[in-house]
Amino acid sequence: MTGVAPAVLALLVAAAAVLLLGAGWAAGRWHARRGERAAGMDLGTPVERATFHTLHTASLAAPPLRAGLTEDAARKAARRLRSLLGTEALCLTDRESVLAWDGPGADHHQRRAMARVAVMLASGRSQSVRTECQRPDCPLKWAVVAPLTGEDGVLGALVAYGSRESAVLVRAATEVARWVSVQLELSELDRSRTRLMEAEIKALRAQISPHFIFNSLAAIASFVRTDPERARELLLEFADFTRYSFRRHGDFTTLADELRSVQQYLALAGARFGDRLKVTLQVAPEVLPVALPFLCLQPLVENAVKHGLEDSTEECRITITARDAGAEAVITVEDNGVGMDPALLRRILAGEHGGSSGIGLPNVDERIRQVYGDAYGPVMETGVGAGMKVTLRIPKYRAGVHSSPPGHQSPRL
């Protein structure tokens, strides 16, 4: 994901430049129409007021466009964009049809709009054309057709209609179309990020191996005759664990729900390994509601079980702590297992070594950095024969990070 942050930064810089370039045009149009000054109030110079109005209008048009070039998004944005340009009418199109029209003239101009868009699509450049409208009462005499672009090229067009030919309108419509294109590219980045996170979660789910499922069911079966009540409890734990791991809603969950899943996993592992597995859980109640990426703790605990029990014949001690650290929750998973060479760990995290460690650690590392930034990457301390300690710092509040609607049980701590 190293290329996403610079791309977003470049797009935001481009958006700011477009707004500043368009402010001059909007300033004149808006000031001509809204020149009144509130009595007794210092609202700044006309240019300052026009600039604030332009930025405010653009901020209202942006959210719908972040959903992509759809009919609904175009309908919601068209009125704001027309106000931004101050034109008699405006329409947004994709490559095939008009998505939204704001202003007069739709009854007879909309049919001709796509013919002009087709000419623009062939060249990829803005066009200024006479509408050839024969109706004397129609104010739409000239049209500027500007391309809307995205990652895959020209997606559609912004068509601004005016009463006369104007070089200023051509420049303004072109710049606003570029700003709209920036919003569409940001929407594509959002969708790409969502698809990537979904793919990573699917890959992580695939790591819940048939080997673990087979061993869990075998351990449960071993208690069916000797201890039916425990077999029943373990079967319920297994059902809850798999239901949570394969749930369909949300990229984020609460620490409480994640710890509940971890406890279920450890209960199943304990049924298999018996007294060799010792677990200490220390959790501050105030951090239980903190939202964090779905399935980011279970792989760390699974790794601790693997290197503490499956790769060793000694007793395995796993300590899981979650403490309050002001604006953050600090979570650690520590084991006394066989550990690993730090150089090998670096290769695993870099994706250069598949091995038996699977994709759990790299997956968690990448998703945490993707959501919170590189500064919040997991800190992993290990050495050959020295066990492993993984520390996560999770911000309590981060824009866009919200847990799924309530409905999951909290862990029994």
C-alpha positions as CSV (number, residue, x, y, z in Angstrom):
1,M,0.0,0.0,0.0
2,T,3.0,2.3,-0.2
3,G,1.6,3.9,-3.4
4,V,-1.8,4.9,-2.0
5,A,-0.8,7.7,0.4
6,P,1.2,9.6,-2.2
7,A,-1.6,9.2,-4.7
8,V,-4.1,10.5,-2.2
9,L,-1.9,13.5,-1.4
10,A,-1.4,14.3,-5.1
11,L,-5.1,14.2,-5.7
12,L,-5.8,16.5,-2.7
13,V,-3.2,18.9,-3.9
14,A,-4.8,18.9,-7.3
15,A,-8.2,19.4,-5.8
16,A,-7.0,22.5,-3.9
17,A,-5.4,23.9,-7.0
18,V,-8.6,23.5,-9.0
19,L,-10.7,25.2,-6.3
20,L,-8.3,28.1,-6.2
21,L,-8.3,28.5,-10.0
22,G,-12.0,28.4,-10.0
23,A,-12.4,30.9,-7.2
24,G,-11.9,33.9,-9.5
25,W,-14.6,32.9,-11.9
26,A,-17.0,32.0,-9.0
27,A,-16.1,35.3,-7.2
28,G,-17.4,37.5,-10.1
29,R,-20.5,35.5,-10.8
30,W,-21.5,35.1,-7.1
31,H,-20.7,38.7,-6.2
32,A,-22.8,40.0,-9.1
33,R,-25.8,37.9,-7.9
34,R,-25.2,38.1,-4.1
35,G,-23.7,41.6,-3.7
36,E,-25.7,42.5,-0.6
37,R,-23.8,43.1,2.6
38,A,-25.3,42.2,6.0
39,A,-25.9,45.4,8.0
40,G,-23.3,46.0,10.7
41,M,-21.4,42.8,10.1
42,D,-17.8,42.5,8.8
43,L,-18.0,39.6,6.3
44,G,-14.7,40.4,4.6
45,T,-14.1,41.7,1.1
46,P,-16.2,40.6,-1.8
47,V,-13.5,38.3,-3.1
48,E,-13.1,36.7,0.4
49,R,-16.9,36.2,0.6
50,A,-17.0,34.7,-2.9
51,T,-14.1,32.4,-2.1
52,F,-15.8,31.1,1.1
53,H,-19.0,30.6,-0.9
54,T,-17.1,28.7,-3.6
55,L,-15.4,26.4,-1.1
56,H,-18.6,25.8,0.8
57,T,-20.5,24.9,-2.4
58,A,-17.7,22.6,-3.5
59,S,-17.7,20.9,0.0
60,L,-21.4,20.2,-0.5
61,A,-20.9,18.7,-4.0
62,A,-18.0,16.5,-3.0
63,P,-19.7,13.8,-0.8
64,P,-22.1,12.5,-3.5
65,L,-19.2,12.3,-6.0
66,R,-17.2,10.2,-3.6
67,A,-19.7,7.4,-4.4
68,G,-18.6,7.4,-8.0
69,L,-20.2,8.5,-11.3
70,T,-23.7,7.1,-10.7
71,E,-27.1,8.5,-11.5
72,D,-27.9,9.1,-7.8
73,A,-24.5,10.8,-7.2
74,A,-24.8,12.9,-10.3
75,R,-28.3,14.0,-9.4
76,K,-27.2,15.2,-5.9
77,A,-24.1,17.0,-7.2
78,A,-25.5,18.7,-10.4
79,R,-27.3,21.5,-8.6
80,R,-24.2,22.3,-6.5
81,L,-21.9,22.3,-9.5
82,R,-24.3,24.5,-11.5
83,S,-24.3,26.9,-8.5
84,L,-20.5,26.7,-8.5
85,L,-20.3,27.7,-12.1
86,G,-23.2,30.1,-12.2
87,T,-24.5,28.7,-15.5
88,E,-28.0,28.6,-16.9
89,A,-28.0,24.8,-17.0
90,L,-25.6,21.9,-16.4
91,C,-25.7,18.2,-17.0
92,L,-23.5,15.2,-16.0
93,T,-23.1,12.2,-18.2
94,D,-21.3,8.9,-18.4
95,R,-20.2,7.5,-21.7
96,E,-23.6,6.3,-22.7
97,S,-26.3,8.6,-21.3
98,V,-27.2,11.8,-19.4
99,L,-27.2,11.0,-15.6
100,A,-28.5,14.3,-14.3
101,W,-29.7,17.6,-15.6
102,D,-30.1,20.8,-13.6
103,G,-31.7,23.9,-15.0
104,P,-34.1,24.7,-17.9
105,G,-34.0,23.1,-21.4
106,A,-33.9,19.4,-20.5
107,D,-36.9,18.8,-22.7
108,H,-35.2,19.6,-25.9
109,H,-31.4,19.9,-25.2
110,Q,-30.9,16.6,-23.3
111,R,-31.5,14.6,-26.5
112,R,-28.6,16.4,-28.2
113,A,-26.2,16.4,-25.3
114,M,-24.8,12.9,-25.9
115,A,-24.1,13.7,-29.5
116,R,-21.8,16.5,-28.3
117,V,-20.4,14.3,-25.6
118,A,-19.5,11.7,-28.3
119,V,-17.4,14.3,-30.1
120,M,-15.6,15.1,-26.9
121,L,-15.0,11.4,-26.1
122,A,-13.3,11.0,-29.5
123,S,-10.8,13.8,-28.8
124,G,-10.6,13.6,-25.0
125,R,-10.5,17.4,-24.8
126,S,-13.0,20.1,-23.8
127,Q,-15.3,21.4,-26.5
128,S,-17.1,24.8,-26.8
129,V,-20.0,24.6,-29.3
130,R,-23.1,26.5,-30.4
131,T,-26.2,24.7,-29.3
132,E,-28.1,25.7,-32.5
133,C,-31.2,26.0,-30.5
134,Q,-34.0,27.6,-32.5
135,R,-36.3,28.5,-29.6
136,P,-36.1,32.3,-29.0
137,D,-37.0,32.0,-25.4
138,C,-34.3,29.4,-24.6
139,P,-31.2,30.9,-22.9
140,L,-29.0,27.9,-23.7
141,K,-27.1,29.2,-26.7
142,W,-23.6,27.8,-26.0
143,A,-22.3,24.6,-24.4
144,V,-19.0,23.7,-22.9
145,V,-18.4,19.9,-22.8
146,A,-15.5,19.0,-20.5
147,P,-14.3,15.4,-19.8
148,L,-14.6,13.6,-16.5
149,T,-11.7,11.3,-16.1
150,G,-10.7,8.4,-13.8
151,E,-8.2,5.7,-13.5
152,D,-9.6,4.0,-16.6
153,G,-9.6,7.1,-18.8
154,V,-12.6,9.3,-19.7
155,L,-15.7,8.3,-17.7
156,G,-18.1,10.9,-18.9
157,A,-18.7,14.6,-19.3
158,L,-19.7,17.8,-17.6
159,V,-21.7,20.0,-19.9
160,A,-22.2,23.6,-18.9
161,Y,-24.7,25.7,-20.8
162,G,-24.6,29.5,-21.2
163,S,-26.4,32.3,-23.0
164,R,-23.3,33.3,-25.0
165,E,-19.8,32.2,-26.0
166,S,-17.3,32.8,-23.2
167,A,-13.7,32.0,-22.7
168,V,-14.1,32.4,-19.0
169,L,-16.9,29.7,-19.0
170,V,-14.7,27.3,-21.0
171,R,-11.9,27.7,-18.5
172,A,-14.2,27.5,-15.4
173,A,-16.1,24.5,-16.7
174,T,-12.8,22.7,-17.5
175,E,-11.4,23.4,-14.1
176,V,-14.6,22.3,-12.3
177,A,-14.6,19.1,-14.4
178,R,-11.0,18.4,-13.3
179,W,-12.1,18.9,-9.7
180,V,-15.0,16.5,-10.2
181,S,-12.5,14.0,-11.8
182,V,-10.4,14.3,-8.6
183,Q,-13.4,13.3,-6.5
184,L,-14.1,10.4,-8.8
185,E,-10.5,9.2,-8.6
186,L,-10.7,9.4,-4.8
187,S,-13.9,7.3,-4.9
188,E,-11.9,4.7,-7.0
189,L,-9.2,4.7,-4.4
190,D,-11.8,4.2,-1.6
191,R,-13.3,1.2,-3.5
192,S,-9.8,-0.2,-4.2
193,R,-9.0,0.0,-0.5
194,T,-12.2,-1.7,0.4
195,R,-11.7,-4.5,-2.1
196,L,-8.1,-4.9,-0.8
197,M,-9.3,-5.2,2.8
198,E,-12.0,-7.7,1.8
199,A,-9.4,-9.8,0.0
200,E,-7.1,-9.7,2.9
201,I,-9.9,-10.8,5.3
202,K,-10.8,-13.6,2.9
203,A,-7.2,-14.7,2.8
204,L,-7.1,-14.7,6.6
205,R,-10.2,-16.7,6.9
206,A,-8.7,-19.2,4.5
207,Q,-5.9,-19.6,7.0
208,I,-8.3,-21.1,9.6
209,S,-7.0,-24.4,8.3
210,P,-8.8,-27.7,8.0
211,H,-6.1,-29.0,10.3
212,F,-7.3,-26.8,13.1
213,I,-10.9,-27.6,12.5
214,F,-10.1,-31.4,12.4
215,N,-8.1,-31.2,15.6
216,S,-10.9,-29.2,17.3
217,L,-13.6,-31.6,16.4
218,A,-11.4,-34.6,17.3
219,A,-10.8,-33.0,20.8
220,I,-14.5,-32.4,21.2
221,A,-15.3,-36.0,20.1
222,S,-12.8,-37.3,22.8
223,F,-15.1,-35.9,25.5
224,V,-18.4,-37.1,24.2
225,R,-18.4,-40.2,26.3
226,T,-16.1,-39.3,29.2
227,D,-17.4,-35.7,29.8
228,P,-20.6,-35.0,27.7
229,E,-21.1,-31.6,29.3
230,R,-17.7,-30.4,28.4
231,A,-18.1,-31.7,24.9
232,R,-21.3,-29.7,24.6
233,E,-19.6,-26.5,25.8
234,L,-16.7,-27.0,23.4
235,L,-19.0,-27.6,20.5
236,L,-20.8,-24.3,21.3
237,E,-17.4,-22.5,21.5
238,F,-16.5,-24.0,18.2
239,A,-19.8,-22.9,16.6
240,D,-19.4,-19.3,18.0
241,F,-15.8,-19.1,16.9
242,T,-16.5,-20.1,13.3
243,R,-19.6,-17.9,13.1
244,Y,-17.6,-14.9,14.2
245,S,-14.6,-15.7,12.0
246,F,-16.8,-16.0,8.9
247,R,-19.2,-13.2,9.5
248,R,-20.2,-11.1,6.5
249,H,-20.6,-7.6,7.9
250,G,-17.9,-5.0,8.7
251,D,-14.2,-4.5,8.4
252,F,-14.0,-3.5,12.0
253,T,-15.1,-4.9,15.4
254,T,-14.7,-4.1,19.0
255,L,-11.9,-5.3,21.2
256,A,-14.5,-7.0,23.4
257,D,-15.7,-9.2,20.5
258,E,-12.2,-9.9,19.3
259,L,-11.2,-11.1,22.7
260,R,-14.3,-13.2,22.9
261,S,-13.2,-15.0,19.7
262,V,-9.7,-15.4,21.1
263,Q,-11.0,-17.0,24.2
264,Q,-13.0,-19.4,22.1
265,Y,-9.9,-20.3,20.1
266,L,-7.9,-20.9,23.3
267,A,-10.7,-23.0,24.8
268,L,-10.5,-25.3,21.7
269,A,-6.7,-25.3,21.8
270,G,-6.8,-26.1,25.6
271,A,-9.1,-29.1,24.9
272,R,-6.4,-30.5,22.7
273,F,-3.2,-29.7,24.6
274,G,-4.6,-29.9,28.2
275,D,-2.4,-28.6,31.0
276,R,0.4,-27.7,28.7
277,L,-1.4,-24.4,27.8
278,K,-1.4,-21.7,30.4
279,V,-3.2,-18.4,29.5
280,T,-3.1,-15.1,31.4
281,L,-5.6,-12.4,30.3
282,Q,-5.4,-8.9,31.7
283,V,-7.8,-6.4,30.2
284,A,-8.7,-2.9,31.3
285,P,-12.5,-2.6,31.0
286,E,-12.3,0.9,29.6
287,V,-10.7,-0.3,26.4
288,L,-13.3,-3.0,25.6
289,P,-15.4,-0.8,23.3
290,V,-12.4,0.3,21.2
291,A,-12.9,-0.4,17.5
292,L,-10.1,-2.2,15.6
293,P,-9.7,-4.2,12.4
294,F,-11.6,-7.5,12.3
295,L,-9.5,-10.6,13.0
296,C,-6.3,-8.9,14.0
297,L,-5.8,-10.6,17.4
298,Q,-6.6,-14.2,16.6
299,P,-3.7,-14.6,14.2
300,L,-1.3,-13.3,16.8
301,V,-2.6,-15.8,19.4
302,E,-2.6,-18.6,16.9
303,N,1.0,-17.8,16.2
304,A,1.8,-18.0,19.9
305,V,0.0,-21.4,20.2
306,K,1.9,-22.7,17.2
307,H,5.4,-21.7,18.4
308,G,4.6,-22.4,22.1
309,L,2.9,-25.8,21.8
310,E,3.1,-27.3,18.3
311,D,6.8,-26.5,17.8
312,S,7.8,-27.4,21.4
313,T,7.2,-30.1,24.0
314,E,7.4,-27.7,26.9
315,E,4.6,-25.9,28.8
316,C,3.3,-22.9,26.9
317,R,2.5,-19.7,28.7
318,I,0.6,-17.0,26.7
319,T,-0.1,-13.6,28.2
320,I,-2.6,-11.3,26.6
321,T,-2.9,-7.7,28.0
322,A,-4.9,-4.7,26.9
323,R,-4.4,-1.5,28.8
324,D,-5.6,2.1,28.6
325,A,-2.9,4.6,27.4
326,G,-4.8,7.8,27.1
327,A,-5.8,8.3,23.4
328,E,-4.7,4.7,22.6
329,A,-5.3,1.1,23.7
330,V,-2.1,-0.9,24.0
331,I,-2.5,-4.6,23.3
332,T,0.2,-7.2,23.8
333,V,0.4,-10.9,23.0
334,E,3.4,-12.7,24.5
335,D,4.5,-16.3,24.6
336,N,7.4,-18.3,25.9
337,G,7.7,-20.5,22.8
338,V,10.6,-21.2,20.5
339,G,10.6,-17.7,18.9
340,M,12.4,-17.1,15.6
341,D,15.4,-15.4,14.0
342,P,14.5,-11.7,13.7
343,A,15.9,-11.7,10.1
344,L,13.5,-14.5,9.2
345,L,10.6,-12.5,10.8
346,R,11.6,-9.5,8.6
347,R,11.5,-11.7,5.5
348,I,8.1,-13.1,6.5
349,L,6.6,-9.6,7.0
350,A,8.1,-8.5,3.6
351,G,6.4,-11.5,1.9
352,E,9.7,-13.0,1.0
353,H,9.2,-16.2,2.9
354,G,6.1,-18.3,3.0
355,G,7.1,-21.1,5.2
356,S,4.8,-22.6,7.9
357,S,4.0,-19.2,9.4
358,G,1.3,-18.7,6.9
359,I,0.0,-15.3,6.1
360,G,-1.3,-14.3,9.6
361,L,1.5,-12.0,10.8
362,P,2.0,-10.2,7.5
363,N,-1.7,-9.8,7.1
364,V,-2.2,-8.2,10.5
365,D,0.9,-6.0,10.0
366,E,-0.4,-4.7,6.6
367,R,-3.9,-4.1,7.7
368,I,-2.9,-2.2,10.8
369,R,-0.6,0.0,8.8
370,Q,-3.2,0.5,6.1
371,V,-5.8,1.7,8.6
372,Y,-3.7,3.7,11.0
373,G,-0.5,4.5,9.2
374,D,3.1,3.1,9.4
375,A,3.6,4.7,12.9
376,Y,1.1,2.2,14.3
377,G,2.7,-0.9,12.8
378,P,2.9,-3.9,15.2
379,V,6.1,-4.1,17.2
380,M,7.4,-7.7,17.2
381,E,10.1,-8.7,19.6
382,T,11.6,-12.2,19.3
383,G,14.7,-14.3,19.1
384,V,15.6,-17.9,18.7
385,G,14.5,-19.7,21.9
386,A,13.2,-16.4,23.4
387,G,9.6,-16.5,22.6
388,M,7.7,-13.6,20.9
389,K,6.0,-10.5,22.1
390,V,3.7,-8.5,19.7
391,T,2.5,-5.0,20.7
392,L,-0.3,-3.2,19.0
393,R,-1.2,0.5,19.6
394,I,-4.7,1.1,18.6
395,P,-6.1,4.7,18.5
396,K,-9.3,4.9,20.4
397,Y,-10.8,7.2,17.8
398,R,-10.0,7.3,14.1
399,A,-12.2,8.7,11.3
400,G,-13.8,5.9,9.3
401,V,-13.1,3.2,11.9
402,H,-16.4,2.1,13.4
403,S,-17.3,-1.3,14.8
404,S,-20.2,-3.2,13.4
405,P,-23.7,-2.7,14.9
406,P,-24.1,-4.3,18.3
407,G,-25.3,-7.8,18.6
408,H,-22.2,-9.8,19.5
409,Q,-21.7,-11.1,23.0
410,S,-18.9,-9.5,25.1
411,P,-16.1,-11.8,26.3
412,R,-16.4,-13.5,29.6
413,L,-13.4,-11.9,31.3
